Amino acid sequence: MKIVGMLVGLFLTVPTLVVLPMSFSSARTFRFPPEGWTLEWYERLFTSPEWTTAILNSLQVGLVTTALATVLGTAAAIGVTRLGERGRGFAVGFLLSPIIIPNILIALVIFSAFLRLGMTGSLFGIALAHTALALPFVVIAVTARLQGMDPALQKAGGSLGAAPFAVFRKITLPLALPGVLSGAVLAFVISFDEVVISLFLQSPTALTLPVQMFNSVTVQIDPTISAASSLMVLVVSVPILLAQVIGARRRNAGRQR
């Protein structure tokens, strides 16, 4: 199994090892290995208005998506854990359906609905659409954490006179916090990397970074895309790695206690 895991890891990381050197290439076209080295494409990425606007838009959409998906997903996960067996299966299937349904179908439905509501071409509309995609991952992360909790703790808090919100704030939320934070990280990563729905809902003032990269590839060959790709790899990978490191340290600290 370790060998299989290593092979899968290499399969996923090798393309990154190609993209990163290309982002420093002095060539005006995509070429590997680079014949020369330059920081021109990173300078253009962080100084060109079209690229900086796309980066800021992606960050705004990602933060709004993270907030909405974390709050709604946590509430949904708590509700699911309190349902009976039949109701729980139906609720989980409904909440996780965006993972099963192809993104292109979700994009078509959302575009049709948002077109009637006048929400196309806005960053908030894109954030709402991304929330629908990110919500299942928050539900999965928080539900997994809640299922590992001892329900007697919540019952004890209620029996001692604490209000339901006080039980949630002082018992449920602290114990479920690792799952909530993991879900928030996943929500941000999914939003920052999403391109299909963003393409349907884009406008000249609402372009996210993946859409800007897609438009640059289809219109012209711009080496700045390699620098943008490297930035996306960092933005997507670093939060996940930090969450894994923090989680591992907490588990080790818990075992030592």
DODREN-338101 format. One record per residue (C-alpha): residue number from 0; residue in three letters; chain; x, y, z. Coordinates in pm, whole numbers, padded with zeros to 5 digits. Each point is the difference from the previous one (the first is absolute). Layout:
! DODREN-338101
REC  nr rest kette   east  north     up
REC NUM  ala     A      X      Y      Z
...
END
This chain:
! DODREN-338101
REC  nr rest kette   east  north     up
REC   0  met     A  00000  00000  00000
REC   1  lys     A  00289  00237  00072
REC   2  ile     A  00134 -00053 -00352
REC   3  val     A -00342  00073 -00149
REC   4  gly     A -00026  00315  00211
REC   5  met     A  00344  00114 -00115
REC   6  leu     A -00089 -00061 -00365
REC   7  val     A -00325  00195  00034
REC   8  gly     A  00189  00282  00172
REC   9  leu     A  00256  00012 -00281
REC  10  phe     A -00276 -00001 -00262
REC  11  leu     A -00159  00303  00168
REC  12  thr     A  00318  00195  00069
REC  13  val     A  00202 -00053 -00320
REC  14  pro     A -00206  00255 -00201
REC  15  thr     A  00074  00253  00273
REC  16  leu     A  00371 -00065 -00037
REC  17  val     A -00036  00100 -00366
REC  18  val     A -00218  00309  00056
REC  19  leu     A  00219  00160  00266
REC  20  pro     A  00320  00017 -00211
REC  21  met     A -00198  00122 -00303
REC  22  ser     A -00128  00295  00202
REC  23  phe     A  00361  00126  00021
REC  24  ser     A  00080 -00065 -00367
REC  25  ser     A  00116  00292 -00212
REC  26  ala     A -00160 -00149 -00313
REC  27  arg     A -00305  00172 -00150
REC  28  thr     A -00169 -00337 -00049
REC  29  phe     A -00043 -00304  00221
REC  30  arg     A  00328 -00187 -00004
REC  31  phe     A  00148 -00264  00229
REC  32  pro     A  00269 -00012  00113
REC  33  pro     A  00050  00380  00009
REC  34  glu     A  00289  00142 -00201
REC  35  gly     A  00022  00310  00219
REC  36  trp     A -00141  00136  00325
REC  37  thr     A -00206  00309  00076
REC  38  leu     A -00255  00142  00245
REC  39  glu     A -00184  00187 -00275
REC  40  trp     A -00311 -00218  00011
REC  41  tyr     A -00039  00037  00376
REC  42  glu     A  00048  00374 -00036
REC  43  arg     A -00272  00009 -00263
REC  44  leu     A -00225 -00221  00214
REC  45  phe     A  00014  00243  00294
REC  46  thr     A  00009  00327 -00195
REC  47  ser     A -00230 -00051 -00298
REC  48  pro     A -00351  00131  00082
REC  49  glu     A -00177 -00292 -00166
REC  50  trp     A  00193 -00257  00204
REC  51  thr     A -00002  00185  00332
REC  52  thr     A -00374  00058 -00030
REC  53  ala     A -00057 -00368 -00070
REC  54  ile     A  00208 -00098  00305
REC  55  leu     A -00188  00239  00227
REC  56  asn     A -00334 -00120 -00136
REC  57  ser     A  00094 -00362  00068
REC  58  leu     A  00104  00084  00354
REC  59  gln     A -00324  00189  00065
REC  60  val     A -00213 -00279 -00143
REC  61  gly     A  00200 -00261  00190
REC  62  leu     A -00038  00176  00335
REC  63  val     A -00375  00055 -00044
REC  64  thr     A -00042 -00361 -00112
REC  65  thr     A  00199 -00123  00299
REC  66  ala     A -00213  00198  00244
REC  67  leu     A -00333 -00108 -00152
REC  68  ala     A  00095 -00365 -00055
REC  69  thr     A  00150 -00035  00349
REC  70  val     A -00302  00143  00180
REC  71  leu     A -00259 -00182 -00211
REC  72  gly     A  00199 -00325 -00014
REC  73  thr     A  00057 -00007  00376
REC  74  ala     A -00368  00062  00067
REC  75  ala     A -00097 -00268 -00252
REC  76  ala     A  00243 -00250  00152
REC  77  ile     A -00139  00057  00349
REC  78  gly     A -00354 -00045 -00132
REC  79  val     A  00092 -00318 -00187
REC  80  thr     A  00153 -00163  00308
REC  81  arg     A -00326  00056  00190
REC  82  leu     A -00225 -00162 -00261
REC  83  gly     A -00119 -00357 -00001
REC  84  glu     A  00149 -00263 -00227
REC  85  arg     A -00244  00050 -00289
REC  86  gly     A  00000  00378  00015
REC  87  arg     A  00377  00007  00036
REC  88  gly     A  00054 -00203 -00317
REC  89  phe     A -00227  00225 -00204
REC  90  ala     A  00154  00319  00142
REC  91  val     A  00357 -00119 -00058
REC  92  gly     A -00082 -00103 -00357
REC  93  phe     A -00153  00340 -00070
REC  94  leu     A  00286  00197  00155
REC  95  leu     A  00269 -00203 -00177
REC  96  ser     A -00169  00005 -00341
REC  97  pro     A  00222  00284 -00137
REC  98  ile     A  00295 -00239  00023
REC  99  ile     A -00176 -00259 -00218
REC 100  ile     A -00158  00231 -00258
REC 101  pro     A  00241  00127 -00271
REC 102  asn     A  00101  00363  00043
REC 103  ile     A -00117  00088 -00350
REC 104  leu     A -00358 -00101  00087
REC 105  ile     A  00013  00196  00325
REC 106  ala     A  00136  00299 -00190
REC 107  leu     A -00285 -00013 -00253
REC 108  val     A -00266 -00013  00272
REC 109  ile     A  00160  00278  00204
REC 110  phe     A  00048  00217 -00308
REC 111  ser     A -00367 -00041 -00095
REC 112  ala     A -00118  00085  00353
REC 113  phe     A  00240  00291  00050
REC 114  leu     A -00087  00141 -00342
REC 115  arg     A -00361  00039  00113
REC 116  leu     A  00106  00146  00334
REC 117  gly     A  00247  00242 -00160
REC 118  met     A  00294 -00144  00193
REC 119  thr     A  00225 -00093 -00292
REC 120  gly     A  00316  00202 -00039
REC 121  ser     A  00038  00074  00371
REC 122  leu     A  00261 -00123  00244
REC 123  phe     A -00266 -00074  00261
REC 124  gly     A -00188 -00216 -00249
REC 125  ile     A  00319 -00193 -00075
REC 126  ala     A  00059 -00042  00373
REC 127  leu     A -00351 -00139  00050
REC 128  ala     A  00054 -00248 -00282
REC 129  his     A  00335 -00105  00144
REC 130  thr     A -00167 -00046  00337
REC 131  ala     A -00224 -00267 -00149
REC 132  leu     A  00311 -00190 -00114
REC 133  ala     A  00195  00046  00323
REC 134  leu     A -00286 -00079  00240
REC 135  pro     A  00024 -00382 -00030
REC 136  phe     A  00367  00000  00101
REC 137  val     A -00073  00204  00312
REC 138  val     A -00286 -00235  00086
REC 139  ile     A  00226 -00303 -00040
REC 140  ala     A  00280  00146  00214
REC 141  val     A -00226  00122  00281
REC 142  thr     A -00221 -00311  00000
REC 143  ala     A  00305 -00225  00032
REC 144  arg     A  00112  00202  00302
REC 145  leu     A -00346  00003  00162
REC 146  gln     A -00041 -00374 -00037
REC 147  gly     A  00315 -00049  00205
REC 148  met     A -00138  00206  00288
REC 149  asp     A -00159 -00145  00311
REC 150  pro     A -00368  00106 -00008
REC 151  ala     A -00008 -00024  00378
REC 152  leu     A  00200  00323  00016
REC 153  gln     A -00275  00202 -00166
REC 154  lys     A -00268 -00170  00211
REC 155  ala     A  00197  00077  00314
REC 156  gly     A  00020  00367 -00093
REC 157  gly     A -00375  00016 -00059
REC 158  ser     A -00078 -00186  00323
REC 159  leu     A  00206  00254  00194
REC 160  gly     A -00222  00282 -00123
REC 161  ala     A  00195  00133 -00296
REC 162  ala     A -00203  00141 -00290
REC 163  pro     A  00031 -00173 -00341
REC 164  phe     A  00214  00282 -00137
REC 165  ala     A  00224 -00011  00307
REC 166  val     A  00045 -00376 -00047
REC 167  phe     A  00093  00061 -00363
REC 168  arg     A  00241  00283  00080
REC 169  lys     A  00177 -00160  00296
REC 170  ile     A -00014 -00373 -00082
REC 171  thr     A -00094 -00084 -00360
REC 172  leu     A  00194  00270 -00185
REC 173  pro     A  00334 -00040  00186
REC 174  leu     A -00007 -00377 -00052
REC 175  ala     A -00103  00033 -00366
REC 176  leu     A  00242  00287 -00071
REC 177  pro     A  00264 -00213 -00181
REC 178  gly     A -00267 -00122 -00241
REC 179  val     A -00135  00352 -00046
REC 180  leu     A  00346  00137 -00079
REC 181  ser     A  00072 -00287 -00240
REC 182  gly     A -00329  00066 -00178
REC 183  ala     A  00079  00372 -00021
REC 184  val     A  00338 -00071 -00159
REC 185  leu     A -00159 -00235 -00254
REC 186  ala     A -00271  00255 -00079
REC 187  phe     A  00258  00270 -00073
REC 188  val     A  00210 -00232 -00215
REC 189  ile     A -00300 -00118 -00202
REC 190  ser     A -00118  00356 -00060
REC 191  phe     A  00343  00133 -00095
REC 192  asp     A  00051 -00282 -00251
REC 193  glu     A -00351 -00010 -00153
REC 194  val     A -00020  00096 -00367
REC 195  val     A -00310 -00158 -00160
REC 196  ile     A -00268  00187  00194
REC 197  ser     A  00210  00318  00001
REC 198  leu     A  00012 -00011 -00381
REC 199  phe     A -00380 -00002 -00017
REC 200  leu     A -00044  00283  00250
REC 201  gln     A  00293  00221 -00105
REC 202  ser     A -00017  00361 -00111
REC 203  pro     A  00267  00257 -00091
REC 204  thr     A  00005  00111  00366
REC 205  ala     A -00042 -00347  00153
REC 206  leu     A  00290 -00207 -00128
REC 207  thr     A  00163 -00247  00235
REC 208  leu     A  00358 -00119 -00038
REC 209  pro     A -00088 -00340 -00158
REC 210  val     A -00226  00176 -00252
REC 211  gln     A  00273  00251 -00083
REC 212  met     A  00240 -00289 -00055
REC 213  phe     A -00250 -00179 -00223
REC 214  asn     A -00065  00314 -00204
REC 215  ser     A  00373  00061 -00041
REC 216  val     A  00056 -00353 -00127
REC 217  thr     A -00284  00017 -00253
REC 218  val     A  00078  00351 -00127
REC 219  gln     A  00381  00007  00010
REC 220  ile     A  00297 -00192  00136
REC 221  asp     A  00105  00208  00297
REC 222  pro     A  00288 -00138  00212
REC 223  thr     A -00152  00184  00297
REC 224  ile     A -00231 -00300  00027
REC 225  ser     A  00290 -00210  00128
REC 226  ala     A  00059  00250  00281
REC 227  ala     A -00373  00006  00077
REC 228  ser     A -00003 -00380  00004
REC 229  ser     A  00287 -00004  00249
REC 230  leu     A -00188  00249  00218
REC 231  met     A -00311 -00218 -00007
REC 232  val     A  00204 -00305  00097
REC 233  leu     A  00132  00186  00303
REC 234  val     A -00337  00145  00101
REC 235  val     A -00169 -00340 -00031
REC 236  ser     A  00277 -00212  00153
REC 237  val     A  00121  00213  00292
REC 238  pro     A -00334  00017  00193
REC 239  ile     A -00050 -00375 -00037
REC 240  leu     A  00356 -00077  00112
REC 241  leu     A -00031  00235  00296
REC 242  ala     A -00328 -00162  00102
REC 243  gln     A  00164 -00343 -00019
REC 244  val     A  00301  00112  00207
REC 245  ile     A -00215  00170  00265
REC 246  gly     A -00230 -00302  00018
REC 247  ala     A  00294 -00238  00039
REC 248  arg     A  00150  00212  00279
REC 249  arg     A -00332  00011  00184
REC 250  arg     A -00037 -00377 -00026
REC 251  asn     A  00352 -00053  00130
REC 252  ala     A -00061  00243  00286
REC 253  gly     A -00322 -00183  00085
REC 254  arg     A  00177 -00335  00007
REC 255  gln     A  00273  00134  00227
REC 256  arg     A -00259  00120  00247
END
